[in-house]
């Protein structure tokens, strides 16, 4: 049974993820602007945008149903709940007894399911296109994701996130070469789950490049702010998983103030470096055609299978 202090720390970890998520989006936008020789907006611009949207009225299509209205709240509730299971600066989460990595993936799936329904619910052509593309990509990504999770779970002895992070912090990648291939697969999956290039392009609303943006094109005001915030939280959760499982250096294993503070600083540095790396990658590649995306996902599946074979060798 977790102590009161551990529960408080678990809540703080979740709140930090939620608070940092727009900042990571801002850092990525700023990095892409710098690589393109532009000044770019402030790294705090996503916060300003959310406040601005919260003050605006909503315009709702008369063709939409309760699904369209409920989707932003379902999204935020599902992804916000997932944040409570993620170890951030501490190697374990007191809420890990309630759910594991599979539950986190299930909560993401619930949010995606309602978002796809909302895209179809407005009778918008763009929403239908975005939902169909999202269904195709998510169906292809799931085998790669679960194979990568399977490799990591076999290596560290379970799917509980606290077990995974504690196991990773007590070992290294060198005795476990299968984790390198699992990390490659997870990286491709993260690009797909967050709609980054080459899967999608967050910086445009052109019909040919829209996927997630097409599904939420009809949203405005507070609902759009919630959806954008939820997407940022999901992105930071996925970034946190890959940096804390595959590069767990500096994560705290005790509840001393010094250790927790150092763990938080190192976590912020790691996730910022990862976000900047993804932004640099996006600046150097173009969006792929929809029918080329399965080729990249095949690489992720093959990488997971190689990792699985290496585990049993």
Helices and strands as residue ranges (DSSP letters): H 4-35, H 45-54, H 66-83, G 94-97, H 101-121, H 125-156, H 161-169, H 178-193, H 212-215, H 221-246, H 257-284, G 290-292, H 293-312
